[in-house]
């Protein structure tokens, strides 16, 4: 099982100095990846915990790519309908090229209707927009010259360069559409809040469906928070081990609203020392 850590690119923790120190801590502690989240336009009544301050996730990953060497860098998750598909593709290709192909694309359809309204995107089309964008990403990263004629997106032939390896795509969300999207476009499925027995069912489902489609079985990604006072490391070991045994292969760790980079480092150091060896060893 591999482990990643969410770095807050929002709120008072999202200063240049703090996110840099947190990324270096993730790398120093031997985690696989650091993740940031995506919001672009927070309405005034949704600012609790962030004050409305959010760094753009893709730009933030570009900064983190320049100050790290080994860890992968992911978005958990990018709201695909918020941005034009070709812009996403160019940004991802650039990040892949300059980071040494360390990017993970978590991809979701979004949920905050106020944000869709501010951006002028019809939330009723979010699934269709996401599907076309993911298809375009697959096409662009597989060919030097591309065109596309879809229902919502169309463009004539153009050269897509640089063209590094396509980042792995982790499909976020829940329900039948997210499962279908994973099997069509994803290397992994990244749901939220599922129990181990549900993961067991999903693991069997993906294995059977992938065999029918003659494609690799998608991985299953889970995540959770460090919760102080809930049994400590032993409780986390039991919880994450249950997910691992159910079929999950990756755990994305969150530390909540840590006050500073030193607190963040202490938290992930404890996790790396007390939890990871008991699960991965």
C-alpha positions in Angstrom: 0.0 0.0 0.0 1.2 3.5 -0.9 0.6 6.7 1.0 0.1 10.3 0.0 -0.6 13.5 2.1 -2.9 16.5 1.4 -1.2 19.9 1.7 -3.5 22.7 2.4 -3.5 25.1 -0.5 -6.2 27.2 1.1 -6.6 29.3 4.2 -3.8 30.8 6.3 -1.7 27.6 5.7 -1.3 28.4 2.0 1.6 30.7 2.2 4.6 30.1 0.0 6.8 29.3 3.0 4.4 26.9 4.6 3.4 24.8 1.6 7.1 24.6 0.6 8.0 23.3 4.1 5.1 20.8 4.0 6.1 19.5 0.6 9.7 19.0 1.7 8.4 17.2 4.8 6.3 14.8 2.7 9.4 14.0 0.6 11.7 13.6 3.7 9.3 11.2 5.4 9.1 8.9 2.4 5.5 9.3 1.2 4.6 8.6 -2.4 2.9 11.9 -3.2 1.6 15.3 -2.0 -1.9 16.4 -3.0 -3.7 19.7 -3.2 -7.4 20.5 -3.7 -9.4 22.6 -6.2 -11.7 25.5 -5.7 -11.7 28.6 -7.9 -14.5 31.0 -6.7 -15.7 30.6 -3.2 -18.9 32.4 -2.3 -18.9 34.4 0.9 -21.1 32.0 2.8 -18.7 29.0 2.1 -15.5 30.5 3.4 -15.4 28.8 6.8 -11.9 27.3 7.3 -10.3 29.1 4.3 -11.5 32.7 4.4 -12.1 32.3 0.7 -8.3 32.0 0.1 -7.4 29.2 -2.4 -4.3 28.8 -4.5 -4.9 27.5 -8.0 -4.0 23.8 -7.8 -2.2 23.4 -11.0 0.0 26.4 -10.5 0.7 25.3 -7.0 1.9 21.9 -8.3 4.2 23.7 -10.7 5.7 25.4 -7.7 6.0 22.2 -5.7 7.6 20.4 -8.7 10.4 22.9 -8.6 11.3 22.4 -5.0 10.9 18.6 -4.8 12.7 15.7 -6.5 11.0 12.4 -5.8 7.4 12.7 -4.6 4.5 12.5 -7.1 2.2 15.6 -7.1 -1.5 15.2 -7.4 -4.8 17.1 -7.5 -7.5 15.7 -5.1 -9.5 16.4 -7.3 -9.5 18.8 -10.2 -13.1 19.9 -11.1 -12.9 19.2 -14.8 -16.0 21.2 -16.0 -14.5 24.4 -14.6 -11.8 24.7 -17.3 -11.7 24.2 -21.0 -10.4 20.7 -21.9 -7.5 22.0 -24.1 -6.3 24.3 -21.3 -6.3 21.4 -18.8 -4.4 19.2 -21.3 -1.7 21.9 -22.0 -1.3 22.6 -18.3 -1.0 18.9 -17.4 1.5 18.3 -20.3 3.6 21.2 -19.1 3.5 19.9 -15.5 4.4 16.4 -16.6 7.3 17.7 -18.7 8.8 20.0 -16.1 8.2 17.7 -13.1 9.8 14.6 -14.7 6.4 12.9 -15.1 5.3 13.0 -11.5 1.7 14.2 -11.8 -1.4 12.4 -10.7 -4.7 13.8 -12.1 -7.6 13.3 -9.7 -10.7 14.2 -11.7 -14.2 15.0 -10.6 -17.4 16.6 -11.8 -17.8 19.1 -9.0 -20.6 19.8 -6.5 -20.7 23.4 -5.4 -23.6 24.9 -7.4 -22.7 28.5 -6.4 -19.2 28.0 -7.9 -20.6 26.7 -11.2 -22.9 29.8 -11.3 -20.0 32.2 -10.7 -17.9 30.5 -13.4 -20.9 30.4 -15.9 -20.8 26.7 -16.2 -24.1 24.7 -16.5 -24.0 22.1 -13.7 -26.4 20.0 -15.6 -23.7 19.4 -18.2 -20.9 18.7 -15.7 -20.9 14.9 -16.4 -20.9 15.3 -20.2 -18.2 18.0 -20.0 -16.1 15.8 -17.8 -16.4 12.7 -20.1 -15.5 14.7 -23.2 -12.5 16.3 -21.5 -11.2 12.9 -20.3 -11.6 11.5 -23.8 -9.7 14.5 -25.2 -6.9 13.9 -22.6 -6.6 10.3 -23.7 -6.5 11.3 -27.4 -4.0 14.2 -27.0 -1.5 12.3 -24.9 -1.6 9.4 -27.4 -1.1 11.4 -30.7 1.1 14.2 -32.0 -1.7 15.7 -34.1 -5.3 15.8 -32.9 -8.8 17.0 -33.7 -12.1 16.4 -32.0 -15.7 16.7 -32.9 -17.9 16.1 -29.9 -21.2 17.3 -28.7 -19.8 20.0 -26.4 -16.2 20.4 -27.6 -14.9 20.7 -31.1 -11.5 21.7 -32.5 -9.6 21.2 -35.8 -6.2 19.5 -36.1 -3.3 20.9 -34.1 0.0 19.7 -32.8 0.1 18.7 -29.2 3.6 19.2 -27.9 5.3 18.6 -25.6 3.6 15.2 -25.3 5.0 13.4 -22.2 3.4 10.3 -20.7 -0.2 11.0 -19.8 -0.6 11.4 -16.0 -2.6 8.6 -14.3 -6.2 9.5 -13.9 -8.0 8.9 -10.6 -11.8 9.3 -11.0 -13.4 10.9 -8.0 -17.1 10.7 -7.1 -19.8 8.1 -6.3 -22.6 6.3 -8.0 -22.9 4.4 -11.3 -21.7 7.2 -13.5 -18.4 7.5 -11.5 -17.8 3.7 -11.8 -18.5 3.8 -15.6 -16.2 6.8 -15.9 -13.4 4.9 -14.1 -13.7 1.9 -16.4 -13.7 4.2 -19.5 -10.9 6.6 -18.5 -9.3 5.9 -15.2 -6.4 4.1 -13.7 -8.0 4.3 -10.3 -11.3 5.1 -8.5 -11.2 7.6 -5.7 -14.4 7.5 -3.7 -15.1 9.3 -0.4 -16.5 7.8 2.8 -16.9 4.2 1.8 -16.6 1.4 4.4 -14.3 -1.6 3.9 -17.1 -4.0 3.0 -18.1 -1.6 0.2 -14.5 -1.5 -1.0 -14.5 -5.3 -1.1 -17.6 -5.2 -3.4 -16.0 -2.5 -5.6 -12.8 -4.5 -5.9 -14.6 -7.5 -7.2 -16.8 -5.4 -9.5 -13.8 -3.7 -11.1 -11.9 -7.0 -11.5 -14.8 -8.6 -13.3 -15.6 -5.6 -15.5 -12.0 -4.9 -16.4 -11.7 -8.5 -17.5 -14.7 -8.1 -19.8 -13.2 -5.0 -21.3 -9.7 -6.5 -21.6 -8.2 -3.6 -19.6 -6.1 -3.4 -16.4 -8.2 -3.5 -13.2 -8.5 0.0 -11.7 -6.9 0.6 -8.4 -9.0 1.8 -5.4 -7.9 4.8 -3.5 -9.1 5.7 0.0 -8.4 8.5 2.4 -8.9 9.8 5.9 -7.8 12.2 8.6 -5.4 11.9 11.5 -7.9 12.0 14.4 -6.2 12.8 17.7 -7.8 11.1 20.7 -9.5 8.3 18.8 -7.2 5.4 19.8 -4.0 6.9 18.3 -1.8 4.9 15.9 -3.4 1.5 16.8 -6.8 2.7 15.7 -5.4 4.1 12.4 -3.5 0.9 11.8 -6.7 -1.2 12.2 -8.8 1.1 10.0 -6.3 1.4 7.2 -5.4 -2.3 7.3 -9.1 -3.1 6.9 -9.2 -1.0 3.7 -6.0 -2.6 2.4 -7.4 -6.1 3.0 -10.6 -5.1 1.2 -8.7 -4.2 -1.9 -7.6 -0.6 -1.6 -4.0 0.0 -2.7 -3.5 3.7 -1.8 -4.3 5.9 1.2 -4.4 9.7 1.1 -3.8 11.2 4.5 -5.2 14.5 5.7 -4.2 16.4 8.8 -7.1 18.8 9.0 -6.4 22.5 9.7 -2.9 22.2 11.0 -1.7 25.6 12.4 1.8 25.6 10.8 4.4 23.5 9.0 6.1 22.2 12.1 2.8 20.7 13.3 2.3 19.2 9.9 5.8 17.7 9.9 5.3 16.2 13.4 2.0 14.6 12.3 3.3 12.9 9.2 6.6 11.9 10.9 4.5 10.0 13.6 2.4 8.4 10.9 5.4 7.4 8.9 7.1 5.9 12.0 4.1 4.3 13.8 1.6 3.4 11.1 3.1 2.8 7.7 5.5 0.0 8.7 2.7 -1.9 10.4 0.6 -1.8 7.2 3.2 -2.0 4.4 5.7 -4.2 6.2 
